[in-house]
Amino acid sequence: MAIRKIFVLALTVPLCALAVACGGGEMPEAQAPDTETAATPEAPETAAPEAPEAPEAPAAPETPEAPEAPSDAPAE
C-alpha cells in the first residue's frame, strides 16, 4: 500500500507542476453570438391530422378454472 502512495505522489507532483507551468495564459472570455445571426427561423405550425380511433377489441371469453388435484395424488 505504501508503494502505491509513493507512486501516486511521484506522478502527481510533476504533473501538477507541468500544468501550472503550461497553464499560465489567460483564457479569452466567452462571447454570446449575435441574436440576429444566430436566430433560426421557426417552422410554420401545421395542423397534424388526427388519427382515427382504433376499434375496441372483443372481450376474451372466460376460461374455466382447472380442477385441483386431490391431495393424496402422487406428485409428478
N, CA, C, O and CB atoms as a CASP TS submission, in Angstrom:
PFRMAT TS
TARGET T0000
AUTHOR 0000-0000-0000
METHOD Language model
MODEL 1
PARENT N/A
ATOM      1  N   MET     1       0.827  -1.181   0.000  1.00  0.00           N
ATOM      2  CA  MET     1       0.000   0.000   0.000  1.00  0.00           C
ATOM      3  C   MET     1       0.877   1.251   0.000  1.00  0.00           C
ATOM      4  O   MET     1       0.536   2.238  -0.652  1.00  0.00           O
ATOM      5  CB  MET     1      -0.944  -0.006   1.207  1.00  0.00           C
ATOM      6  N   ALA     2       1.972   1.228   0.702  1.00  0.00           N
ATOM      7  CA  ALA     2       2.862   2.386   0.765  1.00  0.00           C
ATOM      8  C   ALA     2       3.502   2.648  -0.593  1.00  0.00           C
ATOM      9  O   ALA     2       3.735   3.798  -0.966  1.00  0.00           O
ATOM     10  CB  ALA     2       3.947   2.175   1.831  1.00  0.00           C
ATOM     11  N   ILE     3       3.785   1.578  -1.329  1.00  0.00           N
ATOM     12  CA  ILE     3       4.387   1.743  -2.654  1.00  0.00           C
ATOM     13  C   ILE     3       3.402   2.452  -3.581  1.00  0.00           C
ATOM     14  O   ILE     3       3.799   3.285  -4.396  1.00  0.00           O
ATOM     15  CB  ILE     3       4.802   0.368  -3.248  1.00  0.00           C
ATOM     16  N   ARG     4       2.141   2.125  -3.457  1.00  0.00           N
ATOM     17  CA  ARG     4       1.124   2.745  -4.296  1.00  0.00           C
ATOM     18  C   ARG     4       1.031   4.244  -3.999  1.00  0.00           C
ATOM     19  O   ARG     4       0.915   5.049  -4.922  1.00  0.00           O
ATOM     20  CB  ARG     4      -0.243   2.066  -4.080  1.00  0.00           C
ATOM     21  N   LYS     5       1.080   4.624  -2.718  1.00  0.00           N
ATOM     22  CA  LYS     5       1.020   6.043  -2.357  1.00  0.00           C
ATOM     23  C   LYS     5       2.236   6.789  -2.890  1.00  0.00           C
ATOM     24  O   LYS     5       2.110   7.907  -3.390  1.00  0.00           O
ATOM     25  CB  LYS     5       0.925   6.209  -0.832  1.00  0.00           C
ATOM     26  N   ILE     6       3.403   6.182  -2.787  1.00  0.00           N
ATOM     27  CA  ILE     6       4.623   6.818  -3.289  1.00  0.00           C
ATOM     28  C   ILE     6       4.538   6.987  -4.805  1.00  0.00           C
ATOM     29  O   ILE     6       4.928   8.022  -5.346  1.00  0.00           O
ATOM     30  CB  ILE     6       5.874   5.985  -2.905  1.00  0.00           C
ATOM     31  N   PHE     7       4.029   5.966  -5.480  1.00  0.00           N
ATOM     32  CA  PHE     7       3.890   6.021  -6.936  1.00  0.00           C
ATOM     33  C   PHE     7       2.931   7.141  -7.345  1.00  0.00           C
ATOM     34  O   PHE     7       3.198   7.874  -8.297  1.00  0.00           O
ATOM     35  CB  PHE     7       3.392   4.667  -7.481  1.00  0.00           C
ATOM     36  N   VAL     8       1.824   7.269  -6.628  1.00  0.00           N
ATOM     37  CA  VAL     8       0.846   8.315  -6.940  1.00  0.00           C
ATOM     38  C   VAL     8       1.457   9.688  -6.711  1.00  0.00           C
ATOM     39  O   VAL     8       1.292  10.581  -7.541  1.00  0.00           O
ATOM     40  CB  VAL     8      -0.429   8.147  -6.087  1.00  0.00           C
ATOM     41  N   LEU     9       2.154   9.870  -5.610  1.00  0.00           N
ATOM     42  CA  LEU     9       2.786  11.163  -5.337  1.00  0.00           C
ATOM     43  C   LEU     9       3.880  11.473  -6.349  1.00  0.00           C
ATOM     44  O   LEU     9       4.047  12.622  -6.759  1.00  0.00           O
ATOM     45  CB  LEU     9       3.367  11.183  -3.924  1.00  0.00           C
ATOM     46  N   ALA    10       4.624  10.448  -6.753  1.00  0.00           N
ATOM     47  CA  ALA    10       5.710  10.659  -7.707  1.00  0.00           C
ATOM     48  C   ALA    10       5.175  11.106  -9.061  1.00  0.00           C
ATOM     49  O   ALA    10       5.861  11.825  -9.786  1.00  0.00           O
ATOM     50  CB  ALA    10       6.536   9.384  -7.866  1.00  0.00           C
ATOM     51  N   LEU    11       3.977  10.698  -9.409  1.00  0.00           N
ATOM     52  CA  LEU    11       3.384  11.134 -10.674  1.00  0.00           C
ATOM     53  C   LEU    11       2.592  12.425 -10.528  1.00  0.00           C
ATOM     54  O   LEU    11       2.552  13.232 -11.457  1.00  0.00           O
ATOM     55  CB  LEU    11       2.486  10.048 -11.226  1.00  0.00           C
ATOM     56  N   THR    12       1.969  12.631  -9.392  1.00  0.00           N
ATOM     57  CA  THR    12       1.102  13.788  -9.212  1.00  0.00           C
ATOM     58  C   THR    12       1.887  15.092  -9.151  1.00  0.00           C
ATOM     59  O   THR    12       1.502  16.079  -9.777  1.00  0.00           O
ATOM     60  CB  THR    12       0.280  13.626  -7.955  1.00  0.00           C
ATOM     61  N   VAL    13       2.970  15.102  -8.412  1.00  0.00           N
ATOM     62  CA  VAL    13       3.736  16.342  -8.234  1.00  0.00           C
ATOM     63  C   VAL    13       4.274  16.870  -9.563  1.00  0.00           C
ATOM     64  O   VAL    13       4.082  18.052  -9.849  1.00  0.00           O
ATOM     65  CB  VAL    13       4.895  16.112  -7.260  1.00  0.00           C
ATOM     66  N   PRO    14       4.939  16.058 -10.391  1.00  0.00           N
ATOM     67  CA  PRO    14       5.423  16.608 -11.669  1.00  0.00           C
ATOM     68  C   PRO    14       4.291  17.025 -12.611  1.00  0.00           C
ATOM     69  O   PRO    14       4.415  18.015 -13.331  1.00  0.00           O
ATOM     70  CB  PRO    14       6.302  15.586 -12.366  1.00  0.00           C
ATOM     71  N   LEU    15       3.194  16.273 -12.605  1.00  0.00           N
ATOM     72  CA  LEU    15       2.083  16.641 -13.488  1.00  0.00           C
ATOM     73  C   LEU    15       1.451  17.961 -13.060  1.00  0.00           C
ATOM     74  O   LEU    15       1.076  18.771 -13.908  1.00  0.00           O
ATOM     75  CB  LEU    15       1.024  15.534 -13.502  1.00  0.00           C
ATOM     76  N   CYS    16       1.331  18.182 -11.758  1.00  0.00           N
ATOM     77  CA  CYS    16       0.784  19.459 -11.279  1.00  0.00           C
ATOM     78  C   CYS    16       1.723  20.610 -11.630  1.00  0.00           C
ATOM     79  O   CYS    16       1.278  21.686 -12.027  1.00  0.00           O
ATOM     80  CB  CYS    16       0.547  19.412  -9.753  1.00  0.00           C
ATOM     81  N   ALA    17       3.020  20.374 -11.479  1.00  0.00           N
ATOM     82  CA  ALA    17       3.993  21.417 -11.820  1.00  0.00           C
ATOM     83  C   ALA    17       3.933  21.739 -13.311  1.00  0.00           C
ATOM     84  O   ALA    17       4.024  22.903 -13.699  1.00  0.00           O
ATOM     85  CB  ALA    17       5.419  20.978 -11.425  1.00  0.00           C
ATOM     86  N   LEU    18       3.782  20.720 -14.138  1.00  0.00           N
ATOM     87  CA  LEU    18       3.682  20.930 -15.578  1.00  0.00           C
ATOM     88  C   LEU    18       2.401  21.685 -15.932  1.00  0.00           C
ATOM     89  O   LEU    18       2.410  22.561 -16.797  1.00  0.00           O
ATOM     90  CB  LEU    18       3.729  19.588 -16.317  1.00  0.00           C
ATOM     91  N   ALA    19       1.312  21.345 -15.266  1.00  0.00           N
ATOM     92  CA  ALA    19       0.049  22.028 -15.535  1.00  0.00           C
ATOM     93  C   ALA    19       0.129  23.498 -15.160  1.00  0.00           C
ATOM     94  O   ALA    19      -0.404  24.352 -15.868  1.00  0.00           O
ATOM     95  CB  ALA    19      -1.091  21.358 -14.777  1.00  0.00           C
ATOM     96  N   VAL    20       0.792  23.797 -14.051  1.00  0.00           N
ATOM     97  CA  VAL    20       0.933  25.193 -13.638  1.00  0.00           C
ATOM     98  C   VAL    20       1.835  25.938 -14.609  1.00  0.00           C
ATOM     99  O   VAL    20       1.561  27.086 -14.957  1.00  0.00           O
ATOM    100  CB  VAL    20       1.493  25.286 -12.207  1.00  0.00           C
ATOM    101  N   ALA    21       2.904  25.294 -15.045  1.00  0.00           N
ATOM    102  CA  ALA    21       3.849  25.954 -15.948  1.00  0.00           C
ATOM    103  C   ALA    21       3.219  26.214 -17.319  1.00  0.00           C
ATOM    104  O   ALA    21       3.454  27.267 -17.911  1.00  0.00           O
ATOM    105  CB  ALA    21       5.117  25.103 -16.105  1.00  0.00           C
ATOM    106  N   CYS    22       2.439  25.290 -17.819  1.00  0.00           N
ATOM    107  CA  CYS    22       1.864  25.434 -19.159  1.00  0.00           C
ATOM    108  C   CYS    22       0.557  26.217 -19.154  1.00  0.00           C
ATOM    109  O   CYS    22       0.164  26.772 -20.180  1.00  0.00           O
ATOM    110  CB  CYS    22       1.632  24.072 -19.770  1.00  0.00           C
ATOM    111  N   GLY    23      -0.102  26.265 -18.034  1.00  0.00           N
ATOM    112  CA  GLY    23      -1.421  26.906 -17.994  1.00  0.00           C
ATOM    113  C   GLY    23      -1.381  28.345 -17.559  1.00  0.00           C
ATOM    114  O   GLY    23      -2.366  28.836 -17.007  1.00  0.00           O
ATOM    115  N   GLY    24      -0.296  29.041 -17.780  1.00  0.00           N
ATOM    116  CA  GLY    24      -0.176  30.419 -17.316  1.00  0.00           C
ATOM    117  C   GLY    24      -0.946  31.418 -18.146  1.00  0.00           C
ATOM    118  O   GLY    24      -1.198  32.528 -17.676  1.00  0.00           O
ATOM    119  N   GLY    25      -1.336  31.069 -19.372  1.00  0.00           N
ATOM    120  CA  GLY    25      -2.039  32.011 -20.241  1.00  0.00           C
ATOM    121  C   GLY    25      -3.471  32.204 -19.800  1.00  0.00           C
ATOM    122  O   GLY    25      -4.072  31.313 -19.198  1.00  0.00           O
ATOM    123  N   GLU    26      -4.022  33.381 -20.104  1.00  0.00           N
ATOM    124  CA  GLU    26      -5.404  33.655 -19.733  1.00  0.00           C
ATOM    125  C   GLU    26      -6.339  33.157 -20.829  1.00  0.00           C
ATOM    126  O   GLU    26      -6.026  33.213 -22.019  1.00  0.00           O
ATOM    127  CB  GLU    26      -5.615  35.166 -19.481  1.00  0.00           C
ATOM    128  N   MET    27      -7.463  32.683 -20.402  1.00  0.00           N
ATOM    129  CA  MET    27      -8.473  32.229 -21.349  1.00  0.00           C
ATOM    130  C   MET    27      -9.302  33.432 -21.787  1.00  0.00           C
ATOM    131  O   MET    27      -9.679  34.251 -20.949  1.00  0.00           O
ATOM    132  CB  MET    27      -9.379  31.120 -20.723  1.00  0.00           C
ATOM    133  N   PRO    28      -9.593  33.557 -23.074  1.00  0.00           N
ATOM    134  CA  PRO    28     -10.445  34.671 -23.503  1.00  0.00           C
ATOM    135  C   PRO    28     -11.869  34.452 -22.995  1.00  0.00           C
ATOM    136  O   PRO    28     -12.322  33.317 -22.846  1.00  0.00           O
ATOM    137  CB  PRO    28     -10.433  34.815 -25.055  1.00  0.00           C
ATOM    138  N   GLU    29     -12.560  35.554 -22.735  1.00  0.00           N
ATOM    139  CA  GLU    29     -13.922  35.443 -22.243  1.00  0.00           C
ATOM    140  C   GLU    29     -14.832  34.968 -23.367  1.00  0.00           C
ATOM    141  O   GLU    29     -14.649  35.318 -24.533  1.00  0.00           O
ATOM    142  CB  GLU    29     -14.413  36.790 -21.674  1.00  0.00           C
ATOM    143  N   ALA    30     -15.793  34.181 -22.993  1.00  0.00           N
ATOM    144  CA  ALA    30     -16.747  33.676 -23.973  1.00  0.00           C
ATOM    145  C   ALA    30     -17.687  34.802 -24.373  1.00  0.00           C
ATOM    146  O   ALA    30     -18.114  35.595 -23.533  1.00  0.00           O
ATOM    147  CB  ALA    30     -17.542  32.467 -23.410  1.00  0.00           C
ATOM    148  N   GLN    31     -18.003  34.868 -25.645  1.00  0.00           N
ATOM    149  CA  GLN    31     -18.900  35.901 -26.138  1.00  0.00           C
ATOM    150  C   GLN    31     -20.152  35.240 -26.683  1.00  0.00           C
ATOM    151  O   GLN    31     -20.086  34.226 -27.378  1.00  0.00           O
ATOM    152  CB  GLN    31     -18.215  36.770 -27.223  1.00  0.00           C
ATOM    153  N   ALA    32     -21.279  35.822 -26.361  1.00  0.00           N
ATOM    154  CA  ALA    32     -22.542  35.302 -26.856  1.00  0.00           C
ATOM    155  C   ALA    32     -22.677  35.651 -28.331  1.00  0.00           C
ATOM    156  O   ALA    32     -22.280  36.742 -28.740  1.00  0.00           O
ATOM    157  CB  ALA    32     -23.734  35.866 -26.042  1.00  0.00           C
ATOM    158  N   PRO    33     -23.226  34.751 -29.136  1.00  0.00           N
ATOM    159  CA  PRO    33     -23.410  35.068 -30.558  1.00  0.00           C
ATOM    160  C   PRO    33     -24.476  36.148 -30.734  1.00  0.00           C
ATOM    161  O   PRO    33     -25.351  36.325 -29.886  1.00  0.00           O
ATOM    162  CB  PRO    33     -23.800  33.800 -31.351  1.00  0.00           C
ATOM    163  N   ASP    34     -24.383  36.860 -31.849  1.00  0.00           N
ATOM    164  CA  ASP    34     -25.376  37.888 -32.150  1.00  0.00           C
ATOM    165  C   ASP    34     -26.738  37.235 -32.298  1.00  0.00           C
ATOM    166  O   ASP    34     -26.868  36.169 -32.900  1.00  0.00           O
ATOM    167  CB  ASP    34     -25.001  38.671 -33.435  1.00  0.00           C
ATOM    168  N   THR    35     -27.747  37.882 -31.744  1.00  0.00           N
ATOM    169  CA  THR    35     -29.085  37.291 -31.807  1.00  0.00           C
ATOM    170  C   THR    35     -29.645  37.316 -33.218  1.00  0.00           C
ATOM    171  O   THR    35     -30.441  36.448 -33.576  1.00  0.00           O
ATOM    172  CB  THR    35     -30.029  38.023 -30.867  1.00  0.00           C
ATOM    173  N   GLU    36     -29.248  38.293 -34.033  1.00  0.00           N
ATOM    174  CA  GLU    36     -29.779  38.373 -35.393  1.00  0.00           C
ATOM    175  C   GLU    36     -29.222  37.263 -36.272  1.00  0.00           C
ATOM    176  O   GLU    36     -29.954  36.680 -37.071  1.00  0.00           O
ATOM    177  CB  GLU    36     -29.463  39.732 -36.008  1.00  0.00           C
ATOM    178  N   THR    37     -27.948  36.968 -36.134  1.00  0.00           N
ATOM    179  CA  THR    37     -27.347  35.957 -36.999  1.00  0.00           C
ATOM    180  C   THR    37     -27.550  34.552 -36.453  1.00  0.00           C
ATOM    181  O   THR    37     -27.566  33.589 -37.220  1.00  0.00           O
ATOM    182  CB  THR    37     -25.867  36.230 -37.174  1.00  0.00           C
ATOM    183  N   ALA    38     -27.704  34.423 -35.151  1.00  0.00           N
ATOM    184  CA  ALA    38     -27.821  33.098 -34.560  1.00  0.00           C
ATOM    185  C   ALA    38     -29.255  32.604 -34.512  1.00  0.00           C
ATOM    186  O   ALA    38     -29.493  31.420 -34.275  1.00  0.00           O
ATOM    187  CB  ALA    38     -27.246  33.102 -33.178  1.00  0.00           C
ATOM    188  N   ALA    39     -30.206  33.488 -34.733  1.00  0.00           N
ATOM    189  CA  ALA    39     -31.601  33.084 -34.641  1.00  0.00           C
ATOM    190  C   ALA    39     -31.950  32.167 -35.806  1.00  0.00           C
ATOM    191  O   ALA    39     -31.627  32.460 -36.957  1.00  0.00           O
ATOM    192  CB  ALA    39     -32.530  34.316 -34.622  1.00  0.00           C
ATOM    193  N   THR    40     -32.594  31.086 -35.505  1.00  0.00           N
ATOM    194  CA  THR    40     -33.032  30.164 -36.549  1.00  0.00           C
ATOM    195  C   THR    40     -34.496  30.450 -36.850  1.00  0.00           C
ATOM    196  O   THR    40     -35.282  30.692 -35.934  1.00  0.00           O
ATOM    197  CB  THR    40     -32.824  28.671 -36.120  1.00  0.00           C
ATOM    198  N   PRO    41     -34.863  30.425 -38.107  1.00  0.00           N
ATOM    199  CA  PRO    41     -36.274  30.670 -38.424  1.00  0.00           C
ATOM    200  C   PRO    41     -37.127  29.511 -37.912  1.00  0.00           C
ATOM    201  O   PRO    41     -36.776  28.339 -38.054  1.00  0.00           O
ATOM    202  CB  PRO    41     -36.472  30.858 -39.957  1.00  0.00           C
ATOM    203  N   GLU    42     -38.246  29.875 -37.320  1.00  0.00           N
ATOM    204  CA  GLU    42     -39.129  28.843 -36.797  1.00  0.00           C
ATOM    205  C   GLU    42     -39.982  28.283 -37.927  1.00  0.00           C
ATOM    206  O   GLU    42     -40.417  29.011 -38.820  1.00  0.00           O
ATOM    207  CB  GLU    42     -40.021  29.402 -35.665  1.00  0.00           C
ATOM    208  N   ALA    43     -40.205  27.005 -37.872  1.00  0.00           N
ATOM    209  CA  ALA    43     -41.036  26.357 -38.877  1.00  0.00           C
ATOM    210  C   ALA    43     -42.491  26.743 -38.637  1.00  0.00           C
ATOM    211  O   ALA    43     -42.919  26.869 -37.490  1.00  0.00           O
ATOM    212  CB  ALA    43     -40.857  24.811 -38.842  1.00  0.00           C
ATOM    213  N   PRO    44     -43.250  26.929 -39.709  1.00  0.00           N
ATOM    214  CA  PRO    44     -44.665  27.265 -39.518  1.00  0.00           C
ATOM    215  C   PRO    44     -45.403  26.077 -38.899  1.00  0.00           C
ATOM    216  O   PRO    44     -45.137  24.914 -39.203  1.00  0.00           O
ATOM    217  CB  PRO    44     -45.323  27.670 -40.867  1.00  0.00           C
ATOM    218  N   GLU    45     -46.329  26.421 -38.027  1.00  0.00           N
ATOM    219  CA  GLU    45     -47.079  25.356 -37.370  1.00  0.00           C
ATOM    220  C   GLU    45     -48.076  24.765 -38.360  1.00  0.00           C
ATOM    221  O   GLU    45     -48.839  25.486 -39.002  1.00  0.00           O
ATOM    222  CB  GLU    45     -47.808  25.885 -36.100  1.00  0.00           C
ATOM    223  N   THR    46     -48.054  23.467 -38.468  1.00  0.00           N
ATOM    224  CA  THR    46     -49.009  22.790 -39.329  1.00  0.00           C
ATOM    225  C   THR    46     -49.884  21.916 -38.458  1.00  0.00           C
ATOM    226  O   THR    46     -49.423  21.307 -37.492  1.00  0.00           O
ATOM    227  CB  THR    46     -48.295  21.955 -40.430  1.00  0.00           C
ATOM    228  N   ALA    47     -51.139  21.866 -38.812  1.00  0.00           N
ATOM    229  CA  ALA    47     -52.067  21.050 -38.041  1.00  0.00           C
ATOM    230  C   ALA    47     -51.837  19.586 -38.397  1.00  0.00           C
ATOM    231  O   ALA    47     -51.943  19.192 -39.558  1.00  0.00           O
ATOM    232  CB  ALA    47     -53.545  21.468 -38.312  1.00  0.00           C
ATOM    233  N   ALA    48     -51.527  18.805 -37.402  1.00  0.00           N
ATOM    234  CA  ALA    48     -51.306  17.383 -37.626  1.00  0.00           C
ATOM    235  C   ALA    48     -52.659  16.696 -37.743  1.00  0.00           C
ATOM    236  O   ALA    48     -53.555  16.950 -36.938  1.00  0.00           O
ATOM    237  CB  ALA    48     -50.457  16.754 -36.480  1.00  0.00           C
ATOM    238  N   PRO    49     -52.815  15.828 -38.741  1.00  0.00           N
ATOM    239  CA  PRO    49     -54.097  15.131 -38.864  1.00  0.00           C
ATOM    240  C   PRO    49     -54.292  14.185 -37.681  1.00  0.00           C
ATOM    241  O   PRO    49     -53.363  13.513 -37.234  1.00  0.00           O
ATOM    242  CB  PRO    49     -54.172  14.348 -40.201  1.00  0.00           C
ATOM    243  N   GLU    50     -55.516  14.158 -37.198  1.00  0.00           N
ATOM    244  CA  GLU    50     -55.804  13.286 -36.068  1.00  0.00           C
ATOM    245  C   GLU    50     -55.950  11.852 -36.552  1.00  0.00           C
ATOM    246  O   GLU    50     -56.539  11.589 -37.601  1.00  0.00           O
ATOM    247  CB  GLU    50     -57.078  13.744 -35.330  1.00  0.00           C
ATOM    248  N   ALA    51     -55.411  10.946 -35.782  1.00  0.00           N
ATOM    249  CA  ALA    51     -55.505   9.533 -36.129  1.00  0.00           C
ATOM    250  C   ALA    51     -56.900   9.023 -35.779  1.00  0.00           C
ATOM    251  O   ALA    51     -57.467   9.410 -34.758  1.00  0.00           O
ATOM    252  CB  ALA    51     -54.412   8.705 -35.394  1.00  0.00           C
ATOM    253  N   PRO    52     -57.451   8.155 -36.627  1.00  0.00           N
ATOM    254  CA  PRO    52     -58.768   7.607 -36.298  1.00  0.00           C
ATOM    255  C   PRO    52     -58.662   6.694 -35.080  1.00  0.00           C
ATOM    256  O   PRO    52     -57.635   6.059 -34.842  1.00  0.00           O
ATOM    257  CB  PRO    52     -59.359   6.835 -37.505  1.00  0.00           C
ATOM    258  N   GLU    53     -59.736   6.648 -34.328  1.00  0.00           N
ATOM    259  CA  GLU    53     -59.727   5.811 -33.134  1.00  0.00           C
ATOM    260  C   GLU    53     -59.745   4.343 -33.533  1.00  0.00           C
ATOM    261  O   GLU    53     -60.422   3.946 -34.481  1.00  0.00           O
ATOM    262  CB  GLU    53     -60.930   6.140 -32.223  1.00  0.00           C
ATOM    263  N   ALA    54     -58.993   3.557 -32.799  1.00  0.00           N
ATOM    264  CA  ALA    54     -58.937   2.121 -33.066  1.00  0.00           C
ATOM    265  C   ALA    54     -60.203   1.462 -32.528  1.00  0.00           C
ATOM    266  O   ALA    54     -60.702   1.843 -31.469  1.00  0.00           O
ATOM    267  CB  ALA    54     -57.668   1.483 -32.429  1.00  0.00           C
ATOM    268  N   PRO    55     -60.722   0.472 -33.257  1.00  0.00           N
ATOM    269  CA  PRO    55     -61.911  -0.220 -32.749  1.00  0.00           C
ATOM    270  C   PRO    55     -61.549  -1.012 -31.492  1.00  0.00           C
ATOM    271  O   PRO    55     -60.421  -1.475 -31.326  1.00  0.00           O
ATOM    272  CB  PRO    55     -62.509  -1.163 -33.833  1.00  0.00           C
ATOM    273  N   GLU    56     -62.533  -1.148 -30.626  1.00  0.00           N
ATOM    274  CA  GLU    56     -62.282  -1.876 -29.385  1.00  0.00           C
ATOM    275  C   GLU    56     -62.134  -3.363 -29.679  1.00  0.00           C
ATOM    276  O   GLU    56     -62.827  -3.914 -30.534  1.00  0.00           O
ATOM    277  CB  GLU    56     -63.420  -1.636 -28.368  1.00  0.00           C
ATOM    278  N   ALA    57     -61.229  -3.994 -28.964  1.00  0.00           N
ATOM    279  CA  ALA    57     -61.004  -5.425 -29.130  1.00  0.00           C
ATOM    280  C   ALA    57     -62.140  -6.178 -28.448  1.00  0.00           C
ATOM    281  O   ALA    57     -62.632  -5.754 -27.402  1.00  0.00           O
ATOM    282  CB  ALA    57     -59.621  -5.852 -28.547  1.00  0.00           C
ATOM    283  N   PRO    58     -62.558  -7.303 -29.044  1.00  0.00           N
ATOM    284  CA  PRO    58     -63.625  -8.077 -28.396  1.00  0.00           C
ATOM    285  C   PRO    58     -63.123  -8.639 -27.071  1.00  0.00           C
ATOM    286  O   PRO    58     -61.940  -8.936 -26.910  1.00  0.00           O
ATOM    287  CB  PRO    58     -64.117  -9.226 -29.321  1.00  0.00           C
ATOM    288  N   ALA    59     -64.039  -8.776 -26.141  1.00  0.00           N
ATOM    289  CA  ALA    59     -63.676  -9.290 -24.821  1.00  0.00           C
ATOM    290  C   ALA    59     -63.278 -10.758 -24.942  1.00  0.00           C
ATOM    291  O   ALA    59     -63.886 -11.521 -25.693  1.00  0.00           O
ATOM    292  CB  ALA    59     -64.851  -9.120 -23.814  1.00  0.00           C
ATOM    293  N   ALA    60     -62.260 -11.134 -24.200  1.00  0.00           N
ATOM    294  CA  ALA    60     -61.792 -12.517 -24.229  1.00  0.00           C
ATOM    295  C   ALA    60     -62.786 -13.394 -23.474  1.00  0.00           C
ATOM    296  O   ALA    60     -63.278 -13.010 -22.413  1.00  0.00           O
ATOM    297  CB  ALA    60     -60.365 -12.640 -23.615  1.00  0.00           C
ATOM    298  N   PRO    61     -63.080 -14.577 -24.023  1.00  0.00           N
ATOM    299  CA  PRO    61     -64.011 -15.461 -23.312  1.00  0.00           C
ATOM    300  C   PRO    61     -63.368 -15.960 -22.017  1.00  0.00           C
ATOM    301  O   PRO    61     -62.157 -16.171 -21.943  1.00  0.00           O
ATOM    302  CB  PRO    61     -64.428 -16.663 -24.209  1.00  0.00           C
ATOM    303  N   GLU    62     -64.205 -16.141 -21.010  1.00  0.00           N
ATOM    304  CA  GLU    62     -63.690 -16.609 -19.729  1.00  0.00           C
ATOM    305  C   GLU    62     -63.335 -18.089 -19.841  1.00  0.00           C
ATOM    306  O   GLU    62     -64.088 -18.882 -20.406  1.00  0.00           O
ATOM    307  CB  GLU    62     -64.724 -16.374 -18.594  1.00  0.00           C
ATOM    308  N   THR    63     -62.185 -18.441 -19.298  1.00  0.00           N
ATOM    309  CA  THR    63     -61.766 -19.843 -19.321  1.00  0.00           C
ATOM    310  C   THR    63     -62.099 -20.464 -17.976  1.00  0.00           C
ATOM    311  O   THR    63     -61.859 -19.857 -16.932  1.00  0.00           O
ATOM    312  CB  THR    63     -60.241 -19.978 -19.638  1.00  0.00           C
ATOM    313  N   PRO    64     -62.643 -21.657 -17.994  1.00  0.00           N
ATOM    314  CA  PRO    64     -62.963 -22.304 -16.712  1.00  0.00           C
ATOM    315  C   PRO    64     -61.674 -22.688 -15.991  1.00  0.00           C
ATOM    316  O   PRO    64     -60.669 -23.026 -16.616  1.00  0.00           O
ATOM    317  CB  PRO    64     -63.857 -23.561 -16.930  1.00  0.00           C
ATOM    318  N   GLU    65     -61.727 -22.627 -14.671  1.00  0.00           N
ATOM    319  CA  GLU    65     -60.551 -22.974 -13.888  1.00  0.00           C
ATOM    320  C   GLU    65     -60.357 -24.488 -13.903  1.00  0.00           C
ATOM    321  O   GLU    65     -61.322 -25.253 -13.922  1.00  0.00           O
ATOM    322  CB  GLU    65     -60.681 -22.451 -12.437  1.00  0.00           C
ATOM    323  N   ALA    66     -59.095 -24.902 -13.894  1.00  0.00           N
ATOM    324  CA  ALA    66     -58.782 -26.331 -13.879  1.00  0.00           C
ATOM    325  C   ALA    66     -59.085 -26.882 -12.488  1.00  0.00           C
ATOM    326  O   ALA    66     -58.820 -26.219 -11.486  1.00  0.00           O
ATOM    327  CB  ALA    66     -57.288 -26.589 -14.270  1.00  0.00           C
ATOM    328  N   PRO    67     -59.635 -28.087 -12.425  1.00  0.00           N
ATOM    329  CA  PRO    67     -59.921 -28.666 -11.106  1.00  0.00           C
ATOM    330  C   PRO    67     -58.612 -28.968 -10.371  1.00  0.00           C
ATOM    331  O   PRO    67     -57.606 -29.329 -10.982  1.00  0.00           O
ATOM    332  CB  PRO    67     -60.776 -29.959 -11.245  1.00  0.00           C
ATOM    333  N   GLU    68     -58.655 -28.814  -9.062  1.00  0.00           N
ATOM    334  CA  GLU    68     -57.463 -29.076  -8.268  1.00  0.00           C
ATOM    335  C   GLU    68     -57.251 -30.580  -8.132  1.00  0.00           C
ATOM    336  O   GLU    68     -58.204 -31.357  -8.072  1.00  0.00           O
ATOM    337  CB  GLU    68     -57.577 -28.416  -6.879  1.00  0.00           C
ATOM    338  N   ALA    69     -55.983 -30.969  -8.085  1.00  0.00           N
ATOM    339  CA  ALA    69     -55.653 -32.385  -7.919  1.00  0.00           C
ATOM    340  C   ALA    69     -55.896 -32.775  -6.465  1.00  0.00           C
ATOM    341  O   ALA    69     -55.690 -31.969  -5.558  1.00  0.00           O
ATOM    342  CB  ALA    69     -54.173 -32.675  -8.337  1.00  0.00           C
ATOM    343  N   PRO    70     -56.332 -34.010  -6.245  1.00  0.00           N
ATOM    344  CA  PRO    70     -56.521 -34.452  -4.855  1.00  0.00           C
ATOM    345  C   PRO    70     -55.181 -34.438  -4.115  1.00  0.00           C
ATOM    346  O   PRO    70     -54.125 -34.647  -4.711  1.00  0.00           O
ATOM    347  CB  PRO    70     -57.150 -35.879  -4.809  1.00  0.00           C
ATOM    348  N   SER    71     -55.246 -34.190  -2.824  1.00  0.00           N
ATOM    349  CA  SER    71     -54.018 -34.059  -2.045  1.00  0.00           C
ATOM    350  C   SER    71     -53.270 -35.378  -1.895  1.00  0.00           C
ATOM    351  O   SER    71     -52.066 -35.367  -1.638  1.00  0.00           O
ATOM    352  CB  SER    71     -54.334 -33.502  -0.683  1.00  0.00           C
ATOM    353  N   ASP    72     -53.947 -36.511  -2.047  1.00  0.00           N
ATOM    354  CA  ASP    72     -53.256 -37.797  -1.900  1.00  0.00           C
ATOM    355  C   ASP    72     -52.703 -38.312  -3.231  1.00  0.00           C
ATOM    356  O   ASP    72     -52.162 -39.416  -3.282  1.00  0.00           O
ATOM    357  CB  ASP    72     -54.203 -38.834  -1.304  1.00  0.00           C
ATOM    358  N   ALA    73     -52.828 -37.535  -4.299  1.00  0.00           N
ATOM    359  CA  ALA    73     -52.307 -37.957  -5.595  1.00  0.00           C
ATOM    360  C   ALA    73     -50.784 -37.817  -5.589  1.00  0.00           C
ATOM    361  O   ALA    73     -50.252 -36.887  -4.983  1.00  0.00           O
ATOM    362  CB  ALA    73     -52.938 -37.120  -6.750  1.00  0.00           C
ATOM    363  N   PRO    74     -50.076 -38.735  -6.263  1.00  0.00           N
ATOM    364  CA  PRO    74     -48.611 -38.632  -6.311  1.00  0.00           C
ATOM    365  C   PRO    74     -48.190 -37.418  -7.147  1.00  0.00           C
ATOM    366  O   PRO    74     -48.822 -37.094  -8.152  1.00  0.00           O
ATOM    367  CB  PRO    74     -47.991 -39.931  -6.897  1.00  0.00           C
ATOM    368  N   ALA    75     -47.150 -36.777  -6.730  1.00  0.00           N
ATOM    369  CA  ALA    75     -46.650 -35.602  -7.437  1.00  0.00           C
ATOM    370  C   ALA    75     -45.884 -36.035  -8.669  1.00  0.00           C
ATOM    371  O   ALA    75     -45.187 -37.049  -8.652  1.00  0.00           O
ATOM    372  CB  ALA    75     -45.758 -34.745  -6.521  1.00  0.00           C
ATOM    373  N   GLU    76     -46.013 -35.272  -9.730  1.00  0.00           N
ATOM    374  CA  GLU    76     -45.318 -35.626 -10.966  1.00  0.00           C
ATOM    375  C   GLU    76     -43.958 -35.023 -10.995  1.00  0.00           C
ATOM    376  O   GLU    76     -43.219 -35.212 -11.962  1.00  0.00           O
ATOM    377  CB  GLU    76     -46.099 -35.185 -12.178  1.00  0.00           C
TER
END
